[in-house]
Amino acid sequence: ASHPPLCPPGIKCGGVLSAPSGNFSSPNFPGPYPYETECTWLIVVAEGSSVLLSFSHFELEYHAACAYDYLQVYNGAARDRGNLLGTFCGRSTPPPFASAWHVMAVVFRSDRHVAKHGFAAAYRKGVCGGWQWKSIHPSVLPHHPHHLCLPADACGGQLTGLSGEITSPRYPESYPNDAECYWSIGGASSGGPLTLVFADFQVEGGQGCGFDYVAIFDGPTTAAPCLGRYCGSAHPPRTVSSTPHLLVLFKSDFNIGGRGFKAHFYSAGECQEVFTTIKGNFSSPRYPNFYPNNLKCQWSIQLPPGYRIKVFFMDMELEGRSSLTGSCDYDHLAAFDGGTENGSLLGRWCGRESPVPIISRQNQLLLVLHTDRNMAKRGFSVAYVGVVPMNVSCTRTDFHIQIPVQSLAQLERNRIYLGTPSCAAQVVGGNFKIHTRFDTCGTESQKRNNTSVIVSTLYIDFSVGNQEDIHQYEVQCEPKRKEASVVLIAGPDPSRLSQAENLVDAQEQDGGVMDTREIKSQDTSDIVFISICILAGLLMVIAVVGLVLL
């Protein structure tokens, strides 16, 4: 038997496929694929289309749980469990797939033992016109629930992703008579409540919705409480479940139809989140795929008292400004100081803006995303870091740094040090304190703006296990004026926060992190020393005058 080589450099493996149709296969196909190979194909077709994927040949190493060599198909670009459409191995050819939107990812992986001939696949752009993607129970295809492209009159299904879309049969054309469709939504790893939003709705009306209707149940079966029954052309209200499951029932009678409906669902973990950690990051639903329409998402950052919150915008692409008003009247992201939308507005953005970092005045900050019923874009990605509250002052010879223990309650004192770990903080009362002379703890003298300053670095080590997470603040003193300042120079991701972010900025007059009365303080010991010198001088003058008179 021939043995395949290890994957040599430059072998064709994965890539972005953006043509309306195409073919791809495992490396070396139809020969044995290489050992220890991982390939990812990202298939991107025109917006508003679906990716239709089929396999003409399939032979991978078999394992009951596909733990060795395997192929995975994902709805969209994100490789998370909620978007997984199927995992395959062995000789059973995967079924045809249709993506829920215009992006699909295919991942192939081989281990270091046993190689087969691999696979060959073809894709094409489709609108699932006359077709619709539907979930097939694991009893039909083992290992995972899978989505097939089936005739459009087949409707309903089991949807386990973090977000997705459901439509009536044949949408946007008139739905068929005598339809009865059940969508069971839920079971994603987030386990939180679900939100259902209707982007379009036109169903035969009638008193009591007794003819055609959509019913929504707060649970996985019709035995759960009914949250609403809707018909006509008015959009049903936004519905939020109290459980991790929703059941949507669509029923039509023997005559009179309509365009039907389109609805988006998403889990609370994607669209309603509260962050309490010292650092974090999050993004719009489905990012970097297009976000759903008709959303109102909220992300609340809540840190201990005294902290402020600095938010960095890594990527943003929303619907653009109104051509009439020049304002963000459509899809937009807004930031509020505090925990509610009644707080001060810190910013409102849309389009392809690159906002500068923002900083809160309080220990809470709220970000709200609004999307309307038309047009969608890639969305946004942000990171944030909590700015530790501290007081920094200096004399002509010493630094004084003070941080409330309650702000860093989880840290030992040796996790907070100036310059080197040997200059760790001491716990005095309710504060971590560092009191050190300029000639120790890694301090150095520099010239900045023709002024002599003393500079050192304060380290706060939040690392857990093997995850290094050290925040660095530059502390600076101008000895002649006895004025101190502090600057964040490395936060949760030094590559993203490479430029120094001055924390003593225009915000400080609003009672932020730093107490400027201590940051720019005159040492009282100097005043006492000067007073003694003046008194001694006066005594000397009096003595001299006395000697002259004698």
C-alpha positions in Angstrom: 0.0 0.0 0.0 1.2 3.5 -0.8 1.8 5.9 2.0 0.8 9.5 1.5 3.4 12.2 2.3 3.1 14.7 5.1 1.4 17.8 3.7 4.3 19.5 1.8 4.6 23.3 1.7 2.5 25.0 -0.9 0.0 22.1 -1.4 -3.4 23.4 -2.4 -5.5 23.2 0.7 -8.5 25.4 1.5 -9.1 29.0 0.5 -11.9 31.4 -0.3 -14.2 30.3 -3.1 -16.2 33.3 -4.5 -17.3 32.3 -8.0 -21.0 31.6 -8.5 -20.1 27.8 -8.7 -17.1 25.6 -8.4 -15.4 22.4 -7.3 -12.9 21.5 -4.6 -11.5 18.4 -3.2 -9.1 17.0 -0.5 -5.4 17.4 -1.2 -4.0 14.9 -3.7 -7.5 13.7 -4.6 -8.1 11.0 -6.0 -4.9 9.8 -4.4 -4.6 9.4 -0.6 -4.8 12.6 1.3 -1.7 13.7 3.5 -1.4 13.1 7.2 -1.9 15.8 9.7 -3.6 18.2 7.4 -6.3 20.9 8.2 -7.9 22.7 5.3 -10.7 25.3 5.5 -12.7 26.4 2.4 -14.8 29.5 2.8 -17.5 29.7 0.2 -19.0 33.1 -0.4 -21.7 33.8 -3.0 -23.8 36.9 -3.7 -25.8 38.4 -0.8 -29.3 37.2 -0.6 -28.3 33.8 -2.1 -27.7 30.4 -0.5 -24.7 28.1 -0.9 -25.9 24.7 -2.3 -23.2 22.1 -1.6 -23.1 18.4 -2.8 -20.5 15.6 -2.7 -19.7 13.3 -5.6 -17.1 11.2 -3.8 -16.4 10.6 -0.1 -14.0 8.2 1.7 -12.3 9.1 5.0 -11.0 7.1 7.8 -13.9 5.7 9.9 -14.6 6.3 13.6 -17.9 6.0 15.4 -17.6 9.6 16.6 -15.5 10.9 13.6 -12.6 11.6 16.1 -9.8 10.8 13.7 -10.2 12.1 10.1 -13.3 14.2 9.5 -15.1 16.8 7.4 -17.3 19.5 8.9 -19.8 21.8 7.2 -20.7 25.1 8.9 -23.5 27.6 8.3 -21.6 30.9 7.8 -18.0 31.7 8.5 -17.9 31.2 12.2 -16.6 27.8 13.4 -18.7 27.4 16.5 -20.9 24.5 17.6 -24.1 26.5 17.0 -23.3 26.9 13.3 -22.2 23.3 12.7 -24.4 21.6 10.1 -22.7 18.2 10.2 -19.5 16.1 10.9 -18.7 13.2 8.5 -16.2 10.4 8.1 -16.1 6.9 6.7 -17.6 6.0 3.3 -21.1 7.4 3.7 -21.5 10.4 1.4 -22.8 13.5 3.1 -26.2 14.7 2.0 -26.6 17.9 0.0 -26.6 21.1 2.0 -28.0 24.6 1.7 -26.7 27.4 3.9 -29.0 29.8 5.7 -27.2 32.8 4.2 -24.6 33.5 1.6 -21.6 32.0 3.4 -20.6 28.4 4.1 -17.4 27.0 5.6 -16.1 23.4 5.0 -13.3 22.1 7.2 -11.2 18.9 6.5 -8.8 17.4 9.0 -6.6 14.3 9.0 -4.6 12.8 11.8 -1.2 11.1 11.6 -2.5 7.6 10.9 -4.5 6.0 8.1 -5.3 7.9 4.9 -8.1 7.3 2.4 -8.9 8.8 -1.0 -10.7 11.8 0.5 -13.6 13.7 -1.1 -14.7 15.7 -4.1 -17.4 18.4 -3.7 -19.2 20.9 -5.9 -21.1 24.1 -4.9 -23.3 26.6 -6.6 -25.2 29.7 -5.8 -28.8 29.2 -5.2 -31.8 31.0 -3.7 -33.4 27.8 -2.6 -36.2 28.9 -5.0 -38.5 26.0 -4.8 -36.3 24.6 -2.0 -35.8 25.3 1.7 -33.2 24.3 4.2 -34.6 21.9 6.9 -33.2 20.1 9.9 -33.1 16.3 9.8 -33.2 14.4 13.1 -30.0 12.5 14.2 -31.8 9.2 13.8 -31.7 9.8 10.0 -28.1 11.0 9.9 -26.1 9.9 13.0 -23.8 12.1 15.1 -25.5 15.5 14.6 -28.7 17.1 13.4 -28.2 18.0 9.7 -29.8 20.5 7.4 -30.9 19.4 3.9 -32.2 21.4 1.0 -35.7 20.0 0.5 -38.7 21.0 -1.6 -40.1 24.3 -0.3 -43.5 22.7 0.7 -41.5 20.7 3.3 -41.4 23.1 6.2 -40.5 23.3 9.9 -37.5 21.6 11.5 -35.3 21.5 14.6 -33.0 24.6 14.8 -30.2 24.5 17.3 -27.9 27.4 16.2 -27.3 30.6 18.2 -29.2 32.5 15.5 -31.0 31.8 12.3 -33.9 32.5 10.0 -37.3 30.8 9.4 -39.7 31.5 6.5 -43.1 30.2 5.5 -43.1 27.6 2.6 -42.3 29.2 -0.8 -41.6 32.6 0.8 -41.8 35.3 -0.6 -44.3 33.7 -3.0 -47.7 32.8 -1.7 -47.6 29.9 0.7 -49.5 26.6 -0.1 -52.9 25.7 1.3 -53.3 23.1 4.0 -49.8 23.6 5.4 -48.8 22.7 8.9 -45.2 23.6 9.9 -43.5 23.3 13.3 -40.1 24.9 14.0 -38.5 23.8 17.3 -35.9 26.5 18.1 -33.4 26.0 20.9 -30.9 23.6 22.4 -27.8 25.8 21.6 -24.9 25.7 24.1 -25.8 29.2 25.5 -28.9 27.8 27.1 -30.4 31.3 27.5 -33.7 32.8 26.5 -34.5 33.2 22.8 -35.7 36.3 20.9 -37.9 36.0 17.8 -38.3 39.0 15.5 -40.5 39.1 12.3 -39.0 41.0 9.4 -42.0 40.4 7.1 -45.5 39.2 7.8 -48.6 38.7 5.5 -51.0 35.9 6.4 -54.7 35.6 5.7 -56.6 37.6 8.4 -59.8 36.9 10.2 -61.4 37.4 13.6 -59.6 35.3 16.2 -57.0 34.2 13.5 -59.1 31.1 12.9 -58.0 30.5 9.3 -54.3 30.9 8.6 -52.1 31.9 11.6 -48.7 31.7 13.3 -48.6 30.6 16.9 -45.6 30.9 19.3 -45.1 28.7 22.3 -42.8 29.3 25.3 -41.2 25.9 25.2 -40.4 22.9 22.9 -44.0 21.7 22.4 -47.5 23.0 22.0 -48.2 22.0 25.6 -46.1 25.0 26.6 -47.7 28.4 27.3 -48.9 30.2 24.1 -47.1 33.6 23.8 -49.3 34.7 20.9 -51.3 33.8 17.8 -51.0 36.2 14.8 -52.5 36.7 11.3 -53.1 39.6 8.9 -50.4 42.0 7.8 -49.3 43.6 11.1 -45.9 42.4 12.3 -46.2 40.4 15.5 -44.3 42.0 18.4 -40.8 41.0 19.3 -41.1 37.8 21.4 -38.7 36.7 24.1 -38.9 33.2 25.7 -38.5 32.5 29.4 -36.9 29.1 28.5 -34.1 28.1 26.1 -36.8 26.9 23.7 -39.4 28.3 21.4 -41.9 26.5 19.2 -43.3 28.3 16.1 -46.4 26.8 14.5 -47.6 28.0 11.0 -51.0 26.7 9.8 -52.9 27.5 6.6 -56.4 26.4 5.6 -57.8 25.2 2.3 -58.1 28.6 0.5 -56.8 32.2 0.4 -53.1 32.6 1.1 -50.6 35.4 1.4 -46.9 36.2 1.0 -46.2 34.5 4.4 -43.5 35.5 6.8 -39.8 35.8 7.5 -38.5 35.8 11.0 -35.1 35.9 12.7 -34.2 34.3 16.0 -31.2 34.7 18.2 -30.1 33.6 21.7 -29.8 36.1 24.6 -26.0 35.3 24.6 -25.6 36.9 21.2 -27.7 40.0 21.7 -28.3 40.7 25.4 -25.2 40.3 27.5 -23.7 41.5 30.8 -20.0 41.6 31.3 -18.4 41.9 34.8 -14.8 40.8 34.0 -11.9 43.2 34.0 -11.6 42.8 30.2 -13.6 41.4 27.4 -14.7 41.5 23.8 -17.9 41.0 21.8 -19.5 41.6 18.4 -22.8 42.0 16.7 -24.9 38.9 16.0 -23.5 36.6 13.3 -20.3 38.7 13.0 -18.5 38.8 10.5 -21.6 37.7 8.6 -24.4 40.1 8.1 -26.5 40.9 11.2 -30.3 40.3 11.2 -32.8 43.1 10.6 -35.2 44.5 13.3 -32.8 44.0 16.2 -32.3 45.9 19.4 -29.3 44.4 21.2 -27.7 45.5 24.5 -24.3 44.8 26.0 -23.8 46.1 29.5 -20.4 46.3 31.1 -20.5 46.5 34.9 -17.2 46.8 36.9 -16.5 47.4 40.6 -16.9 50.9 42.1 -14.2 53.3 41.1 -13.4 51.7 37.8 -13.9 53.4 34.4 -14.3 51.5 31.2 -12.3 52.0 28.0 -13.8 50.6 24.8 -11.8 50.0 21.6 -13.5 49.6 18.3 -11.8 46.9 16.3 -14.1 46.8 13.3 -17.3 48.5 12.2 -19.5 48.3 9.1 -23.2 49.3 9.6 -25.8 50.7 7.2 -24.7 54.2 6.3 -26.0 57.7 7.2 -29.3 59.1 5.9 -28.7 61.1 2.7 -31.5 63.5 3.8 -30.3 64.3 7.4 -26.7 63.1 7.3 -27.4 61.4 10.6 -27.3 57.7 11.8 -31.1 57.3 11.4 -31.1 53.7 10.3 -28.8 51.0 11.7 -26.6 52.4 14.4 -24.5 51.6 17.5 -24.8 53.9 20.6 -22.8 54.0 23.8 -24.2 55.4 27.1 -22.4 56.3 30.3 -24.0 54.1 33.0 -26.3 51.2 32.9 -29.3 52.6 31.0 -30.1 54.5 27.9 -30.9 57.5 30.2 -27.2 58.0 30.8 -25.0 60.5 28.9 -24.6 59.6 25.2 -20.9 58.9 24.7 -21.2 58.3 20.9 -23.5 57.2 18.1 -22.0 55.5 15.0 -23.0 54.0 11.7 -21.6 53.3 8.3 -17.9 52.3 8.0 -16.7 54.6 10.8 -13.5 54.0 12.8 -14.4 55.5 16.2 -11.7 56.5 18.5 -11.7 54.7 21.9 -14.2 56.0 24.4 -14.0 56.0 28.2 -16.8 56.1 30.7 -17.1 58.4 33.7 -18.8 55.7 35.7 -18.2 52.0 36.4 -20.9 51.0 34.0 -21.3 51.4 30.3 -24.1 50.3 27.9 -23.7 49.7 24.2 -27.0 49.4 22.1 -27.3 48.2 18.5 -30.4 49.1 16.6 -31.1 47.7 13.1 -34.2 48.4 11.0 -36.1 46.2 8.5 -33.9 47.0 5.5 -30.3 46.4 4.6 -27.7 44.7 6.7 -23.9 44.8 6.9 -21.0 43.0 8.6 -21.6 44.6 12.0 -19.0 45.4 14.6 -16.4 44.0 17.0 -15.2 45.7 20.1 -12.8 45.1 23.1 -12.9 46.8 26.4 -10.6 47.1 29.5 -11.4 48.2 33.0 -9.2 51.1 34.1 -8.1 50.4 37.7 -8.8 53.3 40.1 -5.6 54.6 41.6 -4.1 57.7 43.2 -0.5 58.6 42.2 1.5 61.3 43.8 5.2 62.1 44.1 7.8 64.2 46.0 11.2 65.3 44.7 12.5 61.8 45.6 9.6 59.3 46.0 6.6 57.8 44.3 3.4 57.2 46.2 0.8 54.9 44.7 -2.5 53.8 46.3 -5.1 51.4 45.0 -8.3 50.4 46.9 -8.1 46.7 47.9 -11.7 46.2 47.0 -10.9 47.1 43.3 -8.4 44.2 43.1 -9.9 42.0 45.7 -9.0 38.8 43.9 -5.3 39.6 43.7 -2.4 39.0 46.2 -0.3 42.0 46.9 2.7 40.5 45.0 0.6 40.7 41.8 0.9 44.6 42.0 4.4 45.9 41.7 6.4 48.9 40.4 9.2 48.1 38.0 10.3 44.7 39.3 8.4 42.0 41.4 10.7 42.9 44.4 8.9 46.2 44.6 5.5 44.8 45.4 2.6 46.6 47.0 2.0 46.5 50.8 -1.5 46.2 52.2 -2.1 49.2 54.5 -5.7 49.6 55.8 -8.0 49.1 52.9 -5.4 50.0 50.2 -2.6 48.5 48.2 0.3 51.0 48.7 3.7 51.4 47.0 6.0 54.0 48.5 9.5 53.9 46.9 12.4 56.2 46.1 13.3 57.1 42.5 16.6 55.3 42.6 14.9 51.9 43.0 12.2 49.8 41.3 13.4 50.3 37.8 12.8 54.0 37.6 14.7 56.1 35.0 15.2 59.7 34.3 14.1 61.0 30.9 13.7 64.3 29.0 10.2 65.0 27.7 9.2 68.3 26.2 12.5 69.7 27.5 11.5 68.8 31.0 13.2 66.3 33.3 10.8 63.5 34.5 11.1 60.3 36.4 9.4 57.3 34.8 8.6 53.8 35.9 6.1 51.0 35.1 3.3 49.7 37.4 2.4 46.1 36.7 -1.0 44.6 37.7 -1.0 40.9 37.0 -4.5 39.4 36.3 -3.0 36.2 34.8 -4.9 32.9 35.5 -3.2 29.6 34.9 -1.3 29.7 31.6 -3.3 32.7 30.4 -1.0 35.7 30.8 -2.8 38.9 31.4 -0.6 41.7 32.7 -1.8 45.3 32.6 0.9 48.0 32.5 0.6 51.6 33.6 3.4 54.1 33.1 3.8 56.4 36.2 5.6 59.7 35.7 6.8 62.4 38.1 8.1 65.9 37.4 10.2 66.4 40.5 10.6 70.1 40.2 6.8 70.6 40.3 6.0 67.5 42.3 3.4 66.5 39.8 2.5 62.9 38.9 0.5 61.3 36.1 -0.4 57.8 35.0 -0.8 56.3 31.5 -2.2 52.9 30.4 0.5 51.4 28.1 -0.6 47.8 27.8 -4.1 46.4 28.5 -5.8 43.1 27.7 -4.1 42.7 24.3 -0.8 44.7 23.9 -1.0 44.3 20.1 -4.3 46.2 20.0 -3.4 48.7 22.7 0.1 49.5 21.3 -0.3 53.2 21.6 -0.3 54.7 25.0 -3.8 55.7 26.2 -3.6 58.6 28.6 -6.0 58.1 31.4 -5.5 61.6 32.8 -7.5 63.3 30.1 -10.4 65.7 29.8 -12.6 63.3 31.6 -10.9 63.6 34.9 -12.8 66.7 36.0 -15.9 64.6 36.0 -14.7 62.5 39.0 -13.2 59.6 37.1 -10.5 57.2 38.1 -7.8 59.5 39.1 -8.0 62.0 42.0 -6.2 65.0 40.4 -5.7 66.5 43.9 -3.3 63.7 44.5 -2.0 63.2 41.0 -0.8 66.8 40.8 0.0 67.3 44.5 2.6 69.4 46.3 4.4 67.5 49.0 3.6 69.1 52.4 7.0 68.0 53.7 8.6 70.4 51.3 6.4 73.2 52.6 7.5 72.4 56.2 11.2 72.3 55.1 10.9 75.7 53.4 9.1 77.2 56.5 12.0 76.0 58.7 14.6 77.5 56.4 12.8 80.9 56.4 12.5 80.8 60.2 16.2 79.9 60.5 17.1 82.8 58.2 15.1 85.2 60.3 16.8 84.0 63.5 20.2 84.4 61.9 19.4 88.0 60.9 18.3 88.8 64.4 21.5 87.3 65.8 23.7 89.4 63.4 21.8 92.6 64.3 22.3 91.8 68.0 26.0 91.4 67.6 26.3 94.7 65.7 24.4 96.5 68.5 26.7 95.1 71.1 
